[in-house]
Amino acid sequence: GGDSIGRKSVADDYSCGCIPVFVSVSQTMQYPSHWEGWPSAFLSVDRQKVINGSLDVVGFLKDLPSDTVAAMQSDLAKFGSRFQISLDDVPGVDDSLSVMLRHFWLEARELSRTNSV
């Protein structure tokens, strides 16, 4: 829920075409395999500034340059499927399951190489 690190709403955001806004550094490190090669997967704001009132999040979002928003929307269209699980395979499109399986395979391969040396 809410502000938890691995909250489901991150996947919901991407599936609905929204760009998540994080208020925790931990959240920005949660899905490295899913964000690999994705230059602008989310926005991050300073938690303490939000808490002490020195950052107006709505104002911050309204002040984002339109070209920044357009680039993030373009990236979302290209990479957003990485946060959903598809019933059908779509050539050239990664879903969450394929991202995780590839990550596990690469980790296992590296572990196997390390143990064989």
C-alpha positions in Angstrom: 0.0 0.0 0.0 0.7 3.7 -0.1 4.4 4.4 0.2 5.8 0.8 0.7 8.9 0.0 -1.3 7.5 -2.8 -3.4 4.0 -1.6 -3.7 1.8 -3.0 -6.4 0.7 0.4 -7.6 4.1 0.8 -9.4 3.0 -2.0 -11.8 -0.5 -0.5 -11.9 1.0 2.9 -12.9 2.9 1.5 -15.8 -0.1 -0.7 -16.9 -2.3 2.4 -17.0 0.3 4.6 -18.8 1.2 6.6 -15.8 4.7 7.7 -14.6 5.3 6.8 -10.9 6.6 9.5 -8.6 8.7 8.1 -5.8 9.4 9.8 -2.4 11.9 7.2 -1.2 15.4 6.4 -2.5 14.7 2.7 -1.8 11.9 2.7 -4.4 14.3 3.8 -7.1 16.4 0.7 -6.6 13.6 -1.9 -6.4 13.3 -3.1 -10.0 16.8 -2.9 -11.7 16.1 -5.7 -14.1 12.8 -4.1 -15.2 14.4 -0.7 -15.7 17.5 -1.8 -17.5 18.0 0.4 -20.5 15.0 2.5 -19.6 16.4 6.1 -19.3 13.5 7.7 -17.6 11.3 5.2 -15.8 10.1 7.3 -12.9 10.3 10.6 -11.1 11.8 11.0 -7.7 11.3 13.7 -5.2 13.0 14.5 -1.9 11.0 12.9 0.9 12.2 15.3 3.6 11.2 18.3 1.5 7.8 16.8 0.9 7.4 16.2 4.7 8.6 19.6 5.8 6.5 21.3 3.1 9.4 22.9 1.2 8.5 21.0 -1.9 5.1 21.3 -3.6 4.8 18.0 -5.5 1.9 19.2 -7.7 3.8 22.4 -8.5 7.0 20.3 -9.3 5.0 18.1 -11.7 3.3 21.0 -13.4 6.7 22.7 -13.9 8.2 19.7 -15.7 9.2 20.7 -19.2 6.9 19.3 -21.9 9.8 17.6 -23.7 10.7 15.8 -20.5 7.2 14.5 -20.1 7.0 13.5 -23.8 10.3 11.6 -23.5 9.1 9.8 -20.4 5.8 8.9 -22.1 7.6 7.6 -25.1 9.8 5.4 -22.9 6.7 4.2 -21.0 5.1 3.1 -24.3 8.3 1.2 -25.2 9.2 -0.4 -21.8 6.0 -0.3 -19.8 5.0 -3.9 -20.7 7.9 -5.0 -18.4 5.5 -4.5 -15.5 2.7 -6.7 -16.7 2.3 -10.4 -17.2 0.9 -11.2 -20.7 -1.1 -14.3 -21.6 0.3 -14.3 -25.1 3.9 -13.9 -26.3 4.5 -10.9 -28.4 7.7 -11.0 -30.4 10.1 -8.2 -29.3 8.0 -7.2 -26.3 9.2 -8.2 -22.8 6.7 -8.7 -20.1 7.5 -9.1 -16.4 7.8 -12.8 -16.5 10.3 -12.8 -19.4 12.4 -10.0 -17.6 12.5 -12.0 -14.4 13.3 -15.3 -16.1 16.1 -13.7 -18.1 17.5 -12.1 -14.9 17.4 -15.5 -13.1 19.1 -17.3 -16.1 21.9 -14.7 -16.2 22.4 -14.9 -12.5 22.5 -18.7 -12.6 24.9 -18.7 -15.5 27.2 -16.3 -13.7 27.1 -18.3 -10.5 27.9 -21.5 -12.5 30.9 -19.8 -14.1 32.1 -18.5 -10.7 31.8 -21.9 -9.1 33.6 -23.7 -12.0 36.7 -21.6 -11.7 
